[in-house]
Amino acid sequence: MTARPALLWFRDDLRLSDNPALRAAIDRGHLICLYILDTSAERRPLGAAARWWLSRSLTALSEAIAAKGGELLVLRGDPAEVLPDVVERTGSGYVAWNRRYDSAAIALDKALKATLTEAGTAVESFNANLLNEPWQVKTKTDGPFKVFTPYWRAVREGGEPAAPLPAPARLSKATLPAALRKRILTVADLALEPTRPDWAGGLRESWTPGEDGARHRLDAFLDETLAGYREARDRPDRLSTSRLSPHLRFGEISPRQIWHAAQAARQAGNTPGSAADVEKFFSEIGWREFSYHLLFHNPDLASVSYDRRFDAMSWEKDKTGLRAWQKGLTGYPIVDAGLRELWQTGWMHNRVRMITASFLIKHLLTDWRAGEAWFWDTLVDADPANNPASWQWVAGSGADAAPYFRVFNPVTQGEKFDPKGVYVRRFVPELAGLDDKFIHRPWEAPASALKQTGIVLGRDYPKPVIALDFGRRRALDAFAALRSE
Ligand SMILES: Cc1cc2nc3c(=O)[nH]c(=O)nc-3n(C[C@H](O)[C@H](O)[C@H](O)COP(=O)(O)OP(=O)(O)OC[C@H]3O[C@@H](n4cnc5c(N)ncnc54)[C@H](O)[C@@H]3O)c2cc1C
């Protein structure tokens, strides 16, 4: 151990276990744990729901570090300036971080590595949040993959991921110069949580951000939900998936940890999940990996259509339709339930993400970027790779995307995946009294049935914002025109 302290810069890796940069820094010197709230205009600001999550996650991390004898230093500003300043003031001889993969973060890290190295500080970066680095998985011709199935086959042929690292038993604390200590903020000083109005009640009820919350969520999933995952994962009316996405987004748990916990639970007979359930679950983790692969090789994934033919698309600029969609007031119950679930809890079931995104892009012929931006602001798991990759997948502009002629019908999708209307009734309570037969098509309910439940369409619940046949035909024409370009 050297006399100079070692600095660990936390970013999207808010955990102590399976944290390779933390492990490396501990081995190098007295530890300084740092988080910088990035306020630079160079990088996409976090959405409001993600800021709430970050606040809670940082609090949990700070408490976990303190419980082991360390301290999390919190600062705000442009990391390009703040980090070298902290390194200089503390005399740190070594800096470690875990990698991020969006182009702005890569550019920042590169520049920082050069600056710090030149000033005589050793810098190391690690992979903590993916099973494979995006550049490691290659086609036979040494290029990036464009299709998921061969990508995932190549990953699976690479064998099992490395075993996760344990959390350190103890953490040390470095002494800070007084001038720096004065600048240290609390998590509350970052003002990441909404106050006026405080709209985060539903988020607080739904989630426990932080490493312990993530572990608890994983254990509950393995015990209760993994069995039957393969079949049930499309059902929004049940607890059918892991809900680990925001924990993964903020690096409170790693895919390696999830992978090995699922394998161990099954081998020990502790989970009733079958091999097929586990394999399906792993392949969903695989889609996350694939999204990062796409983001790394297509840095503009959130702003530019992967298929450039989509640049010629004549999207509608229907602000009223977009507003109705955002508020969950389209008149299509499964779409409205999804957008209200999102608004209330900061999360939406995957099947419903696909239905709502398809409705916006296809029926309302609205640019996928408008939906991506709304999700970015309202999802607690808003992810720089998964969000744009998934929006482009639904639009048909992405890699290995859904075919352009696939237009989800929100009525039949609702009837298939929420057959008793349990999900709709939970998030669209004004329809709760409607018969199952009409729960996904209230405009077809006879006046007497509506009257019985006290609903007047157009007053208590909207009439459909668009006729499905018209929207579908308009979309097919517009998308077909692109294909012939
Ligand atoms: C329009 C649209 C936008 C989306 N935006 C995001 C986003 O911002 N952040 C995000 O994490 N996911 C996003 N997804 C993917 C997916 O909907 C969520 O990852 C999933 O619903 C999270 O729930 P879960 O953790 O219970 O998933 P599980 O089914 O339990 O899956 C486990 C993990 O695998 C990953 N995963 C699962 N499905 C997908 C998928 N289709 N693509 C990529 N990774 C997947 C997630 O990390 C997830 O936590 C989006 C999907 C669509 C259709």
The ligand as a Tripos MOL2 file, in Angstrom:
@<TRIPOS>MOLECULE
LIG
   53    58     1     0     0
SMALL
NO_CHARGES

@<TRIPOS>ATOM
      1 C1        -40.1850    1.0820  -25.8730 C.3       1 LIG1
      2 C2        -39.3220    0.3780  -24.8530 C.ar      1 LIG1
      3 C3        -38.4740    1.1200  -24.0330 C.ar      1 LIG1
      4 C4        -37.6590    0.4700  -23.0910 C.ar      1 LIG1
      5 N1        -36.8240    1.2290  -22.2850 N.ar      1 LIG1
      6 C5        -36.0250    0.6050  -21.3820 C.ar      1 LIG1
      7 C6        -35.1730    1.3550  -20.5320 C.ar      1 LIG1
      8 O1        -35.0810    2.5860  -20.5980 O.2       1 LIG1
      9 N2        -34.4300    0.6790  -19.6090 N.ar      1 LIG1
     10 C7        -34.4640   -0.6870  -19.5130 C.ar      1 LIG1
     11 O2        -33.7570   -1.2420  -18.6720 O.2       1 LIG1
     12 N3        -35.2300   -1.4210  -20.3400 N.ar      1 LIG1
     13 C8        -36.0220   -0.8340  -21.2520 C.ar      1 LIG1
     14 N4        -36.8380   -1.5910  -22.0650 N.ar      1 LIG1
     15 C9        -36.6830   -3.0640  -22.0520 C.3       1 LIG1
     16 C10       -37.6230   -3.8150  -21.0890 C.3       1 LIG1
     17 O3        -38.9380   -3.3870  -21.2480 O.3       1 LIG1
     18 C11       -37.2200   -3.6570  -19.6230 C.3       1 LIG1
     19 O4        -35.8400   -3.9220  -19.4520 O.3       1 LIG1
     20 C12       -38.0040   -4.6270  -18.7360 C.3       1 LIG1
     21 O5        -39.3780   -4.3910  -18.8640 O.3       1 LIG1
     22 C13       -37.5680   -4.4620  -17.2980 C.3       1 LIG1
     23 O6        -38.3400   -5.2570  -16.4620 O.3       1 LIG1
     24 P1        -37.6940   -6.4490  -15.6490 P.3       1 LIG1
     25 O7        -36.4710   -5.9870  -14.9450 O.co2     1 LIG1
     26 O8        -38.7840   -7.0080  -14.7970 O.co2     1 LIG1
     27 O9        -37.3250   -7.4520  -16.8120 O.3       1 LIG1
     28 P2        -36.9900   -9.0210  -16.7950 P.3       1 LIG1
     29 O10       -37.9070   -9.6750  -17.7550 O.co2     1 LIG1
     30 O11       -36.9520   -9.5460  -15.4280 O.co2     1 LIG1
     31 O12       -35.5430   -9.0690  -17.4600 O.3       1 LIG1
     32 C14       -34.3330   -8.9950  -16.7000 C.3       1 LIG1
     33 C15       -33.4660   -7.8710  -17.2220 C.3       1 LIG1
     34 O13       -33.1340   -8.0750  -18.5880 O.3       1 LIG1
     35 C16       -33.0950   -6.8340  -19.2810 C.3       1 LIG1
     36 N5        -34.1370   -6.8040  -20.3090 N.ar      1 LIG1
     37 C17       -35.3420   -7.4300  -20.2870 C.ar      1 LIG1
     38 N6        -36.0140   -7.2140  -21.4490 N.ar      1 LIG1
     39 C18       -35.2190   -6.4300  -22.2050 C.ar      1 LIG1
     40 C19       -35.3440   -5.8670  -23.5050 C.ar      1 LIG1
     41 N7        -36.4200   -6.0830  -24.2860 N.pl3     1 LIG1
     42 N8        -34.3360   -5.0950  -23.9630 N.ar      1 LIG1
     43 C20       -33.2320   -4.8710  -23.2270 C.ar      1 LIG1
     44 N9        -33.0450   -5.3890  -21.9920 N.ar      1 LIG1
     45 C21       -34.0320   -6.1620  -21.4800 C.ar      1 LIG1
     46 C22       -33.3710   -5.7460  -18.2580 C.3       1 LIG1
     47 O14       -32.1350   -5.2430  -17.7850 O.3       1 LIG1
     48 C23       -34.1270   -6.5010  -17.1870 C.3       1 LIG1
     49 O15       -34.0160   -5.9160  -15.9150 O.3       1 LIG1
     50 C24       -37.6760   -0.9540  -22.9940 C.ar      1 LIG1
     51 C25       -38.5440   -1.6770  -23.8280 C.ar      1 LIG1
     52 C26       -39.3690   -1.0290  -24.7380 C.ar      1 LIG1
     53 C27       -40.2660   -1.8430  -25.6150 C.3       1 LIG1
@<TRIPOS>BOND
     1     1     2 1
     2     2     3 ar
     3     2    52 ar
     4     3     4 ar
     5     4     5 ar
     6     4    50 ar
     7     5     6 ar
     8     6     7 ar
     9     6    13 1
    10     7     8 2
    11     7     9 ar
    12     9    10 ar
    13    10    11 2
    14    10    12 ar
    15    12    13 ar
    16    13    14 ar
    17    14    15 1
    18    14    50 ar
    19    15    16 1
    20    16    17 1
    21    16    18 1
    22    18    19 1
    23    18    20 1
    24    20    21 1
    25    20    22 1
    26    22    23 1
    27    23    24 1
    28    24    25 2
    29    24    26 1
    30    24    27 1
    31    27    28 1
    32    28    29 2
    33    28    30 1
    34    28    31 1
    35    31    32 1
    36    32    33 1
    37    33    34 1
    38    33    48 1
    39    34    35 1
    40    35    36 1
    41    35    46 1
    42    36    37 ar
    43    36    45 ar
    44    37    38 ar
    45    38    39 ar
    46    39    40 ar
    47    39    45 ar
    48    40    41 1
    49    40    42 ar
    50    42    43 ar
    51    43    44 ar
    52    44    45 ar
    53    46    47 1
    54    46    48 1
    55    48    49 1
    56    50    51 ar
    57    51    52 ar
    58    52    53 1
@<TRIPOS>SUBSTRUCTURE
     1 LIG1         1 GROUP 0 **** ****
